[in-house]
């Protein structure tokens, strides 16, 4: 009887121990699943949340670093769908407080007025040898609309073609090279911001009334298209950004005025939706990026935004006071520049559908 009783007790203790261990393991796994799910949702919600209405440098939401190339894609993914597939310019609510369009009589005074104003045209150049002739063809007629003290500034770096040699032949342009800038500034967005800030300093040195910032490999705006910016009361706008005939391509620089449409970095969001939330790459690209890259017709009204570029932008120089470009964290350099302008100088930024580049490479 004594041996039987002891064996029974051992069995009961063993069974109880097994049950206890199973409960502990199950509880810990449940916590792990809960934390992982919550973390994934939290990370995605950070990318989707709206930016402040009047953000300064200190209030811009932190952006995640771009992923490394060794990130492994999910084998099984979920298709991502959106209920509204219209581009941002159709989703944006009607805007009523737009710059006043000048009368026909007022428009006759535009050219004489521009002759009294100084313009600085600035461009960064990297591997643009094949585009220099086209750039020159479109830039010089615009320069001639303004006072004779107007200038063109171009900074070249890191080119592997004959960009520098080609630019040196442009007698009306003030051209400098920084050689291989990637050795000291390895990140691309930081190099672009560095170049744009150097150009900004050069522009400020001549105290212009306006600054025209262009992408050297895209700019192809004719005079009539450029002059549409000045058909609007200049006291009502600070920046006019460009459009493209084929499609509105520059989504990275875009932040809509409405904080519920394009209020995020599209590339950061796309990565997070694929790598964190497990959505399929094709459906994310289609519904996060491609739907907004549709043609913006020239007959549409101006569209006020928090940031945009489109290959060119004309700035009232006083609206840029105390603001600089930044590519940190890894994001489009135009965004932080424009948010600063809105915050510090109450700048108003618009996409002008008529201010069009004729071709997109």
N, C-alpha and C positions, 0 to 999 in steps of 0.2 A: 504493500500500500504506500509506504514512504517513497519508493523509487518511482512509482506511477505518478504520484502527486508532484514530484520534482520535475518530471518530464513534461507534464501538463503545463506547469508554470513556465518552463523554458519556451514552450511553443507559444503560449499567450504573449510573453514578452517579445519574442521574435516577430510575431504578426503585428503587434502594436508598433514596433520600431519601423517595420516596412511601411505601414500606413502613414506614420509620421513623416518619414523621408519623402514619400510620394506627395504628400500635401505640401511640404516645403518647396520641392522642385516645381510643382505646378503653380504655386503662388509666385515664385520668382519668375517663371516664364511668362506668366500673365502680366507681371509688372514690366518685363522687357518689351512685350508686344505693345503695351499701352504707351510706354515712353517713346518707342520707335515711331508709332503712329502719330502721337502728339508732336514729336519733333519734326517729322516730315511736314505736317500741316502748318506748324508754326513757321518753318523756314519759307514755305511757299507764301504764307500770308504776309510775311515781311516784304517780299518782293512785290506783292500786289497792292500793298497799302498806299494811299495817296500821299504825295509830297505836300508840304505846307503851301498855303496860298501865296505867301510872300517870303520865300526861303532866302536866307543869307548863307554864307559859307558854313556857319556853325549849325544851321538847321537842316542841311541837306541829308537825306537818309543815307546811311552807310550802304555801299554796294559790295556784294561778294566778289572775291577774286575770280578771274576766269579759270575754268578747270584745266588741269593738265591733260595732255594728250593721251595719257595712259589710263584714263577713266574707262571702265568697261561698260558697254551698253547693256541694258537689260535684254534678256532673251525673250521675255514675254512683256508686252506693253498694252496699254489701254488707249483706245482711240479718243482723242480730245475733240470735243465739239463746242461751239458757241451758238447762242441763240440769235445773235445779231452779227451778220456777216458783212455789213456795210463798212466801207472805209471810214477812217477817222473824221474826214471832212463832211461826211453825210451823217455820222452819229452825233457830231457836235451840235448842241442846241442853237437856234437862231441867235445871232449876235446883232444887237441894234446900235450899240455905241461905237460905230466904226468911223474912221476918219472921213471928213467931208470931202466929196469930190469937187474939184474946182469947176467953175463955169468955163464956157468956151473962151470968153474974153480973158479970164485969168490965166488960162493955159497959154495964151499968146505971149505972156510975160515970162514963161519958164526959162527959155533959153537965155534971154538977157540977164536974168537973175543968176543963173548958174555961172555965167562968165565972171561974176564977182566973187564966187566962192571957190575955196581951195579943196581939192580932193587928194587923198592918199589912197593908192591902189596897192594892195599887199597880197603876196602869194608865197606859199611854201612849195618847193619844187623837189620832186624825187622821181627819177626815171621818167621824165616827161619830154624827152628829146623830140619824139614824134608829134607832140602837141604844141610845141613852142610857137610855130608859125601861126596856127589857129588862134592861140591865145593873143599873140601880138596883133593879129588882124582885128580882133574884137575889142581889145583893151585900148589901143591908141585912139580910135574915134571917140570913145567915151571920155578919155583924158582930155581931149581937145574941146569938150563941151565946157570945161571949167577954166578957172584962172590959170595963167601961164606958170604960176608957181607950184602947180600940182605935180605930184611925183608918183613913180612906180617903184616899189621895193620888192625884191624877190630874194629869198634865201634858199639855197640849195644844200642838200646833204645826202650822203649815203647812196648816191646814184651809181649804177653799174653800167650805164650807157654814156652817151656824150651830152648829157643835159647841161653840165657846167660849160662846156665849150660852146654849145649852141646859145646859151643865155648870154655869154660874154659878147656875142655879136649884136646883141640888142642895145643899141646906143642910147635909147631913151629910158632904159630901165637901170636902176641902181641895184646891181646884183652882187651878192656875197655868197661864199660857200663855207660850210662848217666841216667839210671833209666827211670822215666817217664818224658821225655823231653817235652811232649805235654803240661805240666802244665805251662811252661815258654815260649815255642815257639809253639803256638797253630796251626799255619798254616802248612800244610803238606810240601809244597814246601820249606818253610823257614827252616823247620827242616832238610830236606834232604840237603839243601845248608849248613846249620850249620855243619852237620856231615861231609860233603865232605871237607869243609874248615879246620876242625880239622884234618882230615886225610892228607890234603895237607900240613899242617904245620908239621905233623909228618914225612911225606915223605921228605920234604925239610931239616929237621934236620939231615938226614943221607946223604944228598948230592948225591942222585942217578943220574945215567945217564938217566934212564927211569923210568916211573911210569905207572903201569898197574892198571886202575880203572875198577872194575867189579861190576855187580849186583849179590849179593850172591844167589839169588833165580833163576838165569838164567844161570850163567856162566858154560859152558860145552865145552870149546875149548880144543882140543887135541894138542899135541906138533907139529905135522906136519902142522896143520892149523895155529897155532901161528907163526911158523917160516916163513910162507909166507910173513909176514910183512917185514922181513929182506932180502927178495929176491930182494928188490928194493933199489936203492942207498939211503942210509940214509940221505945224505945231501939234498935230494930232497923232503923230507916229514917231518912234525912235529908231526902229529897225524894220526894213523890208527884206524878206528872204525870198529866194528864188524857187521856181517851179521847173519841171522838165516836161517836154512834150510827150515822151513815151510813157513815163510813169513817175509817180512821186516816190523816189527811191530812198531818200535820206531819212529812214525811220529811226536810225540810231540817235540822231540829233534832235528828234521830235519829242516834245512834251506838250500835250494839248492843254488848252485853258481849262477845260473841264477835267477834274481830277478823277473821273471814273472811266476815262477812255484810254489814252496812251499816257499813263502816269508812271511809267517804269522804263528801265533799260531792257529793250526787247531781247538782247542776246543773253543777259543774265537770267531773265525770266524763262526763256526757251530752254536753257541748260537746266535750270531748277525743275521745270516741269517734266523733263525727260529723266534726269538722274535721280531726283528726289521723289517725285510723284509717280514716275513710271509711265508717262504718256508716250505715245509713239511719235517719233521724230517728224514724220511727214505731216501728221495731223497738227502738231504743234506749229511747225513752220507755216502751214497753210492758214491757220486760224489766229496766230499771234503776229505774224509778219506779213505774209502775202496779201491778206485782205486789205491792208493799209497802203499797199504799194500800187494802187490803181491810178490811172490818169486823172489829174486834177484839171478840169476844163478851164480854159482861159477866160470864159465868160462868167465865171463865178465871182462872187464878192470876195473882198479881203477876208482873211480868217485870222483872228487874233490867237496867239499861242503863247506858251511860256518859253518855248525854245523851238528853233527850226534852223535849217541852213539851206539845203538843196543845191549846193555847189557854188552859191554866191549870196552875199548879203550886203546891203548898204546901211551904214550906221551913222546916226548923228553923233559926232565925236563927243559932245558933252554928256551923252548918255552912257558912255563907257567909263566915266570917272571912277577911280579907285577899284576898278575891276580887272581881273586877269584870267587867263585860261588855265585850266588844270586838267590833267589826265589821270589824276589820282582820286579815288581808286579807279580801277580799270573801267573807264567810261568815256563817252564822247566829250571832247574838250569844250565844245560849244555850249553844252548844257549848263555847266557850272558858271561859265562866263555870263550867259543870259540870265540865269537865276539871280546872280549878283546884281546885274543891271536893273532888274525888276525890283529887287529889294532895296538897293542903295539909291537908285536914281529914278524910281518909278517909271522905268522904261516900258514902252508898249511895243510889242514885237508882233509882226504880221507875216503871213504868207501871202504874197501877191501873185495870184495865178497867171497874170499877164507878164510878169517878170520871168521870162522863160529862157532856159538854155535850149538851143535848137537841137542838140544831139547828145546822146548818152553813150559813152564808149562801152 
